[in-house]
Amino acid sequence: MTGDRSLDFARDRRIVKTDEFSSVFRLRPVYRTAHFVLYTRATDLPHARLGVVAAKRLAPRAVTRNTIKRVTRELFRQTALPSIDCIVRLSQPVNTKKGPATTAGLKVALREELTRLFASQNRPQNVTPTLPEGQK
């Protein structure tokens, strides 16, 4: 293993405690896609941390939930994010018990949505628009 810690997913890069999840969930969602919601909170840590929530009622098969988590972690490792805690939550059903658990098409669709979620955090934030003089 190389010394580059930006591509690993060690325990210090995960949100694991219930109170850490709760503190991020209390904030408003930052970004939404067709199937996911992203919650973020700025931190003082030198790196970003990730939490993934995939409910059984939205992805009834464990294979599907594990695929979602695996793709999310992979994209998180490959994306340079600022020092934030981010939670990716599945918000809409991705498939049913009748269809196949995972397909190449599902993986591609998940990857595209998750890429948009993480890319949304690389844009400058907290930029307030300036109003012309005399307007408030």
N, C-alpha and C positions, 0 to 999 in steps of 0.2 A: 504494500500500500504506500502511496506517495504521501508527502507531507502536506499536500493541498487539502485543507479542511473545508473548502468551499463546495466540494462535491460529495461530502459524506452526509449521513443523516444520523449523527450520534444523538445520544439522549439529551444533550444540552441544546439541540436544535429542534426538540419536540415540545409541544405543550402536552403535559401528561396529568397534571393535577386538576381536580374538579374546580377549585377556586380560580385557577388560571383561566380555564375555559369560561367560567362565569364572568370574570372581569372583562373578557373580550366580548362575550355575548351581550353584555349590558349596553354596549355601544350600538349605534345604528349600522345596518349593513352598508358596506362601502360600494359594492358592485354586485350586479346580478346578471346571470345568463339564463338560458332556457331551463337548465337543470340545477344550477348551483347558486349559492349566495356566499359572498366573501365578507368576513368581519375582520377588521384590523384595529390594532392599538399600538401606538408608538412606545418603544421601550428604550432603556439605557444600555441594553446589551450590545455587543459589537457585531451581532449577527441577527438574522431573522429566525423566528421559530414558527413551526407549523403544527396545526391540529386539524384532523379530518373527522367529520361526522357523516356517516352513511347509515341511515335508519333502515331497519329491516322492512318496514312497511313500504318504503319507497324503492328498495332493491331487495326483493324477497329471497334471492339466492345468495349464499355466502360467496360463491365464485364471483358474482357481479360486484358485491361490496368490496371484496379484496382487489379486484381489478381497478375499481375506482380509487382505492387507497394507493395502490401501487403506481398508477399513472400520475396521481397527484404528487406523491413523494418524488417521483422521477423528475417531473417538471419543476418542482420546488428546488431541488438540488441544482438544476441546470440554469435557473433564473437568478440573476443578481438582484436581490431585494434590499431595500433599506432596513434599518433596525426596527423591525415591527414584529408583533405577534399576529399571526393571521390564522383564521379558522375557515376552512372550506367546508360548507355544509350542503349536502344533497337536499334539494327542496322540491323536486318533482320526480315522479317515477321514471325510471330509465328503461325498464322492461317488465314483462310479466312472467309468471311461472310457466305459461304455455309455450313461450318462445325459447330460443336458445339462451343460455346463461350469458355468454359473451360471444361477440362476433368481431371481425376485423372492422366492420363499419361502426360498431358501437365504440370501439377503442379510438378510432379516428375522430369521431364526434366528441368524445370525452376530452381527448387531447386538445382539440381546437378550442373548446369552451374554457378549459383550464388554462390554456395559454393566454387567452384574452383576459381571464381573471388576474393572472400574475402580471401581465403586461400593464394592466391598469394601475398597478402600484409603482411602476417605474416612471410615470408621468409626474411632473411637479404638482404638488398639492398645496393646499392652504394659500393659494394665490387669490387675492381679492381684487375684483375688477375696480379700476379707478373711474370715478365719475367726473364729468366736467365741472368746473368751478361753479358754485352756486346751486348745485343739485345735491340733495341728500336723500 
